[in-house]
Amino acid sequence: MALSPKPGDLAPVVRHTTLEEKGGQMTNRIRGALPVALAIAAVSAPSAAAAPVTVHVRIEGVTSTIFDGPVTTDEHQTTTPADGNTPRVCNGTSVGNPAGPTATTALDDAAKLGGFTWDGPWDDVTFHDYYPYSRIGPDTVDPNTHYWSLWRNWHFADFGGCGQRVSQGDDIVWAYEDFNTSPLLLLTGPTAAREGESLTVKVIDGQTGIVQAGATVGGATTGADGQATLSFPNSGIYRLKAERADAIRSNALVVCVDPAGAEPCTSSDKAAPSVAPSLPGRRLASERGRSRTLLISWQASDADGAGVAYYSVDVRELADGVKTSAAGDWKPLEERTALTGVHFRGDAGSSYQFRITAVDRAANSASVVTDPLVLPVDDRDRSLWRFASGWKQSRSGSAWGGTVVRAEDAGATATLRFTGRSVSLIGRKLRHGGRLRVTLAGKTRTLSVRGHSRARSVLWNSARLRSGSHVLRVRSLGNGPVELDAVAPRP
């Protein structure tokens, strides 16, 4: 019997993964929870340390879906009230994985994006992880009967949330469930239909591919073949999910229903999607990144519509920097991609803006232009940043470009000619650090670099300058070593 769900039923999804797209191998069940992700297009080869990544996170709670959408996440410390808000390192290294973003950092970023919180005490003896993950959003588990399971690419995760590394393109699901074996439902079917037209959807176990009978979808129930037939008497956008008492709620399937003769999704979807960019830093690419190969990613939502169909990304170079040039025209980086990120490699000392456009299935579009992002001049860029004798270069994995220069004695000098309205000196303070003299636009400033700071810190920002060409001069003054990493002209 064909049943008729109402428009707007159930939660939206940006992209659902078909059985053919699933990857990974069978793993052990763990007491955590897993996300979902999208892959990235490389304009140029990304560096090994490129971060963040975009994954698709879905959180299935007791009675409803708490979150479902793409999340851009990076390696960062997390805190919970149950742990006294103590910063914890959740980067995969506790189980021997390379440091990077994890299922827990993805959960943490999803919480910030979705406006909910999560909690759990820290276990520093056995798991070196939050154990148990006690609450996500409004739903708290009784650890004697339930837990938050973690899935990666439709399979149980290999590790707990802090140990499970995530990669670009991963699907991550956190699900409230008991300790019985529960299938993770996968719903597939057409994404467009006509008024009064019937369509057939199918429900399978996303991990094994076994068809699932007895699941409800939009008021209908799947038969022995895992299929259910629905009809839609009215045009609109329908968000369908499959549910069954002994299973984990499925992904969302968004179906556009239109009158006969109308183009799919055009009769009801009049709202443009929203786009929020995520860059390696607000102004300087060195704030979070370490390389001139940048990950330009974004969050997108089409909650009132039929879902985003594709994205386009353009870039333009701004006028000021270590070379003088006119502001460039917009140039395409990626056109009509379903991915939510793109790699871009820029030039040292240059500033860029990115324009990200989202187009939904009804051809509604929205664009956002980022603030200027500066790629600092690395200490290795000797044709731009000139060092006299007295500086020694050394490798540093946390530095911009992977190296720094250090002067032990007074008298070592460096110069940079640039065009811009300000400039920043990037490095880190040292426990027994000395002093630097900075000269710019006829003014001199003495800086102490004694103290503690993280790598790629801004040691000094210049005052606002007149438009035009300038020369920055730096000189070590002794009383201890000084270390420089990069310098960033700002437009």
N, C-alpha and C positions, 0 to 999 in steps of 0.2 A: 504494500500500500504506500502510495506517495504522500508524504506529509509536507506541510508548508511552514517553515520557520519564519520568524519576523526579521525584517531588515535590522542590521546592527547587532544581532545576537552574537555574544561572545567576543573574545579579545582579538585585536589585530596582530598580524605578524608581518614583518618586512619581507621575509623570504622563508619558504619552507623547503627542507631538503628531501628529495625523493629517495627511494630505496636505492636507485642506481648511483646516487651521489654519496652514499654513506661510505665511510672509511673506518680503518682501525681494526683491532682484533679483540676477541673476547677477553675480558679482564675480570679480576675478582671484585665482588661487591665490597664497597667501603662505606663508612659512615661519613659522608660528605654530600656534595651535590654538584652537578655539571652544567656548563653553558653551551651556546651555539655560536659559530663565527662565520665570517665571510673572507674570501681570499683577496689578495692585493695584486694589482698590476704593476709590474716593474718597468718604469721608464728607463732607469739605468740600474745596474746591479746594486742591491742594498748592502750596506755594511753588516758585518756579523753582529754588531751591537745595536742595530736599528731597532727602535722602539718608539712608540707603543705598537700594539697590534689591535685589530678590530675583530671581535668575536660576536656571535649572536647568543645572548643569554636569555634563557627562559626559566622562570621560577614558578613551579606548580605548587600552590598551597593547599590547605585543607579543603576549601570549597570553591576556590577560584584561582585564576592565573594572577600572580602578583606582579610579574614583569615579563615582557616579551619584546625583544628588540635588539638591535646592534649596539655594542658597547665598545668604546675604544679604551683600552687599559694598558698600563705600563707597570714596571716594577716599582712598588712603593710600600711603605710601612702601613700597617693596619692597626686599628685599636677597637676594643669592645668595652662596654660598661662592665661586663662580668669579669674582665681581666684588669679592671682598674684603669682603663684607657691607656695601658702601657703600650708603647709602639713595638710592634713585632715585625720581624722580617719574614715575609711570606713570598719567597722568590724561587722556590724549588730546590734550594741548596741543601735543605734538611734531609732530603732523600737521595742526594748525589746528583741531582739534575743541574744543568747550568743555570746561572741566575737569570731571571727574567719574569715576565708577567705570569700569573697563575690563575687558577679558578677562583681563588679567594680575592685576589685583586680585581678580577672581573666582577665578582659579586659586590665588592665594595664600591666600584665605579657605577654599577647598575643601581645600587642603593642611592647614590648621590643624584643620578640622573632621574630615577623614578620617584624620589621623595619618600623613601622608606628607610628603615634601619634594620640592622641584624645584630646578633649577639652570640656569645659563647665564651666559656672559660678557656684559659690556655693550659695545655698539658706540656710541661717541659721535661718530662721523664720518659714517657713511652713514645708519644706521637710527634712531639715538637710541632704542634699544630693546635688549633682550637678543637677541643674535645669535651663534650659534643658541641656541634653547631646547634645551639639551643633554640634560636628564634630567627626567623626571616620575616620581615614585615609584621603582620599581626599574629602570625601563627607560631606558637611555642610547642615544642615536642616534649612528651614524657619519655625520657631516655630508656625507660623500661619496656616501652611498647612501640615507639616510633623513632625515626631518625630522618635527617635530611640526606637523601642519597644524591650522589654526584655522578653525572654521565658526561662523557666526551664523545662526540660524533656517534651517538646512539649506542654506545657501549659503556659499561661501568668503568669509572676512572681507575687508573693504576694506583693512584695515591690519594691522600687526603687533599683538602683544598689548598693548603699552603705548599704542598709538595708537587701538585699536579700542574706542570707547565702547560700553557696554552699557546697556540700558534695562530697566525693569520688564517682565517677560514674555518676555525673550529666552531662546532655547535655544542653549547654547554647548557645542561639542564640540571637545576637543583630541584628535587622533588620530595615532598612530605610523604613518607610511607612507613608501613610496618615492616617487620622482619621476615615476611613471607616474600617469595619470589614474585615480583610484579612486572608484567610487561609494560614497556614504554610505548604507548600507542602512537602510530604514525598514520595520519589521515592524508589521503591523496584524492584528487578528482579534478574536474574542469573548474576553471576560474571565471567563466562567463556563461550566461544562459539567457534565454528569452522568457518573457512573462508567459506563464502557463506551461512552460516546457519542463519536462522531467530531466533530471541528471542523476547519474550514479556515482557515489563516492565509495571508497574502499578503505578499510582499517586493517592494519597489520601490526605485528609486534616489530617495532623499529630495529630491534637487535637481531632477531632471528629471521624475520620475513614471514613468519607464520600468520595466516589470516586469523582475525579476531571476531568471533561471533558474539552477539549480545551486547555490543557497544551502542550507545545512543548518540545520534548525530542529528541535530536540528529537529528532534522529536521522532525521528525514525530509528529503527533498530537494525543492526547488521545481521544478516543471515549466516548460514554455515560457510558461505563463500567470502565472508567479511564485507559484503557489499550492502548498501542501503540506497534506496531511490527517494529523491526529494523533488518537490515541485514548488514553484514560486509564482503565486498569482499576481504579485505586485512588484514593480521595479524597485530597486534599491541595492544597497551593499550589505551582504550577509557575511557574517564572520562565524564560521562553524568550527566546532571542536568535538572530538570524540571522547566519550567518557564511559567508564565502567567501574563498578565498586571495587573490584580487585585489581585495577590497573592504574597506571599513571596517565593522567589527562594528556591528550594529544597536542600537537602543534595546531595552529589556526590555519584554516583554509578560507581565503577571502574570495567570495563569488560576487561578481557584478551581474545583476539581472536588469535587462533593459527591454523596452517595447520592441516588437518586431520591426526590423528595418533600421534601428538605431545602432550606431557604432558602440562596441562594448564599453561600459563604464561611463558613457557620456550623459545619460539621462538623470543620474542622481549625484554624481561626484562633481561638485563645483568648487571645492576647496583645494587650494594649492598645498603641497607638503611644506614642512618646515625643515630647515637645515642648520646645524650648529657645527662649525669647523673645530678641529683639534690639531694644533701644531706643536712642534717640539719646544715651543716657548712662546710667551706673549709678545716679546720684542726681539729676543736673541735666540737663535737656534741652539746655542750652547746651554740654555737653561735646563733642558732635559736631554738633548742629543749630544753626540760626540763626533758626528761626521757631517760632511757637506751633502751626503746622501740623506735626504729627509723623507719621513713618512708624513704625507699630508692626508689626514683622515677626517671623518665627519660622522656626526650622528644625524639621522633623519627620521621624521615621523610623518605619517599620513593617517593619523588616528581616525579622522572623519571621512576618509576617502577609501579608495580601493587598493591602495598600496603604491609604492614608488616603482616605476617601470625601469628607469635608468638614471644615471648621473653623467654630467660632463664637468671637466675641470680645465680651467685656463690659468695661465700665469703671465705676469708682466714684471719686468725689471724696472725699479725706480731709478731716478736720475743720479742720486748721490752715492758715493762709495769711494773706493780707491782709484776709480777712474771716472772721468767726467763724460756723461752721455745724457741724451734726452730720455725722458721716460718712455719705455717701450710700449708697443701695442700688445694687446692680449694675444697670446699664442696658446693653442690647444695642447694640453697634456694628455687628456683622455676623453674620448667621446663615446657616449651611449654605452657606458659600462654599468653592470649590476653590482660592482664591487664598491666598497665604502672606504677605499684608500688607494693612494698612488704614490710611488716613490719618485722623487725628483732630486737631481744633483745640480747644485748651483755653484757659482763662482765665489771664491774668497773675497770678502769685503763688499759683497753686493747685497742689495735689499730687494725683496720680492713681495708681491701681493698675489693671492690666489683667489679665483672666482669659482665657486662651486654651485652648480645648478642641478636641482632635482626635478624630474618630470614624472608625474604619476600616470597611471594607466588611462586616465581620461584626458591626458595631454595638458593638465594644469601644471604650471612650473613656478619655481621660486629660486632665486639666486641670492648668495651671500658673498661679500668680498671681505677677505681677512684684513686685519691690520698689517702694516709692513713688518716683515721678518728679516732680520739681519743675519747674514752668515759671517761670523768673525774671520779675521785673517789669522791663520795658524802660525805658530812659530816656525814651521817648516816652509812657509811661503816667503823665502828669502828674497825673491824679486820684488816683493811688496814691503815686507817688514824687514828692515836691514839691521843686522846685529854686528857691532864691532867686536874686537877680541875681548875675552873675559867671560863670555857666556859658554856654557857646556850643555849640550842637548842630551836628554835622557828619556827613556820610554816611560809612559804612565797610562795604563789602561783606562783610567777614569778621566783623562784630559781630553780637551778638544783636539781631534786629530791624532790622539794617542801618544803625544810627546809634549815635553815642557823644556824650557831653557832655564838654567840656574847660574847665578853669579855668586861666588863666595867672597869676593873682595870688592872694594870700592873702585869706581872708574869705568865699569862696563857700560856701554851706551847702546841705544837702539833708536831708530827713527822710522816713522811711517808718514807718508804723504797721502792725504785723502781729501775728498770733497764731501762736505756734509755740514750739519748743524750741531753735532755733538759727537763724542767718542767715549767708549768705555774700555777700561783695562781689565782683563780677565786673568785670574790665576788663583792662588790660595795663600793664606797666611801660614807661617811656619812657627813652630814653638819657640825657636831661638832666632826668628827672622830679623832682618836688618831694616834698612830704609831705602826708599826710592825717591828720586827727584823727577817730577813730571813738568815739562815745559810745553805750553801751547798758547798761541796767540799773544805772545809777549808776557804771559803770566806763568809763575812758577809755584808748584805745590810740592811739599815734602810729605811722603806717605810712610807710615810704619806698617810693615807686614809681619809684625810679631803678634802671635795669637793662634787661634784655631778657626778654620773655615773649611768647608767642603771644596772639592775640586770644582773648577769652572765657576768660582764665585766672582762677582764684580768687585774689584778692589777699589775702583775709582770711576766716577762719571764726571765728565767735563761740564762746565757751564754751557749755556746756550751760545752758539757762535753765529757770527754773520755768515750769510751764504757765500760759498766760494771754496777755494783751495786752502788747506792748512797743513802744517807739519807738526806732528807730535814727536817730542824727544823725551826719552827716558834714560836715567843714569842711576846706577847703583851707588849708594853712599856708605856702604860698609856697616859695621856694628852687627854683622850677622849675614847669613845668606838670603838672597831674594830669588823668587821663582815666578816666571811669567809663562802664560799659556797662550793667550790670544789677545787681539785688540779688535774692537768692533766699531767702525764708523756708522753713525746713525743719520738717516735722511732728515 
